[in-house]
Amino acid sequence: MDWNAFRNFTHRWHVAINAFHHGPERREHRSWMYEAKDAAGEVHRLPLLFAMEREGRLPAIHQQCSRSESEPIVDNHLTCCLGVRCSECPELLAVDAMEGSPEDKDTAKAWTCVTHIISKGGDPAKEGYILTVDDRMFWERTYANLASSRDE
């Protein structure tokens, strides 16, 4: 499924979940339904991130927006939303030792991460199951800007 088709699919899925929660019947909120939709996207995204890290293709420059200055990223690597650096994760190291192509290992790592994160309650901040250092830079700067006042 190409990106646009997947985006349309997940949009329809999201609409259906919203209708379930906000329809004529009063239902208890089931956040895990949204987490399932998010996990589907992560299962497709994470193998790409693992391949980029493995091949040394993670970005070396961070630019918050088109009007901000570029800045170097000293050590770009992957960290999961549970706070574990992926290259040091015992579960991912075990998967990395499996027989198979690098792409097979990337896919197995993605499913392992998604299942582990869901088993721990999902991605609480909705920033992504796995983040690069530049992703973290983006979110930290975004939160700082949201927290600042006009006078600062």
N, C-alpha and C positions, 0 to 999 in steps of 0.2 A: 504494500500500500504506500503510495507516495505521500509526501508531507501534507499537501493540501487535502487529500482524501482523508488522511488520519485526523487532521485538525477538524474537518467537518464531522467526522465520525464522533470524536470526543465531545464536540459541541452538542450534537444531538443527544449523546449520552448524558451530558451535564443537564440539559433541558429536561430529560426524562427523570433524572434524580430530583431536580427542583420540583417538578410536578408531583412526584411521589410525596415529597415533604410538605408541599404547600397546597395540595389539592383539597377537595371538599372534606375528605376524612382527616381528622386531626391525628397525626402520627408522631411518635417519638423520633427525634432527629437521629439519623444513623450516619454518622460521619464516615464510617468505614466504606460507605458506598462511593463517596467522593475520593477516598484513598484508593479504592480499586481503580477508578478512572485515572488517577494520577500515576499509579503503578504501571498501568499499560504504557503510558508515555515514557516512563523511566526505563522500562525493559527495552525499548527501542533506542533510547538516548545513551544509556550507560555503556554498551559495547563500543560505541564510537569514542567515548571519553577514555575508556581503558586502552583502546588502540592508540589514541593520540598520546597518552602518557607513555605507553610501551615504545612508541616510535619517536619519542622526543618532539612531538608536534604541538604540545600545549603552548598557548600564547606566551610570548616573552615580553609583551608590552601591554599595559592596561591604559585604556582611555575611557573615563566615565561617560562622557558624551562628546558630541562633535565640537563643542565649545571648550572642552577642558584640555589641559596639557596631557600629553602621553607620559607615562612613567614606566620604568623597567620593573619587571617582576623578577625578583632575585631567584626564587626557588618555586616555580609553579609545579604543583602536585595535586593529587586528588585526596579529598577528605570527605568522609560521609557525614550526614547530618547528625549522627550519633557521636561525632567528635573523634573518630579514629582515622588516622592516615592510612589510606588504602594499601600502600606498599608495606605497611607493618601489620595489617589485619591478619590474625591467625587463620580465619576462615578463608580469606582470599589467597593466602599463601598455600593453603591446602589445595584449593582449586587450581592454582597455578602449577602445582606438581602433577596434575592429571595428564594422561596421554591425550594428544590431540593437537590440532593446529592452534596458533595464537588466536585466531578468530573464534574457535570453539571455546577456548579458555575465557576470552572476553565475554562471550555470551553466558557461559556458566557463572562467571563472576557477577554479571548483571542480575541474573535470577537469584543468586545467593544474597546479594545486597538487598534487592527489593524484598525478598522474603524475610530477611533478618530485620530490616527497618520496619516492615509492617508488623512483625511479631513484637516489636518494642513500642508500637503505637503509631507508627507512621512518621511523616515529616512535619513536626509541629509548627515550624515557621513557614512552610510552603515555599522554601527557597530552592528546593531540589534535593534529591536523595544523596547525590554526590556533587561536591563543589570543587572547582579549581580555586587556586589562590586569588586569581583575578575576579572570580565570582564573589568570593568573600570580600574583596576590596570594594566591589560594587555595592553589596548589601550594607557593609559598615558605613560607607559614605552616604548611602541613601537614608539609612536610619539616623545618622548624625544630622543630615539636612532636615529631615522631618521633625527632629527634636529641637532644632534651633529656632530662635525667635527672629523677627524682622530686624530687631535692634542689634543683633550680633554681627 
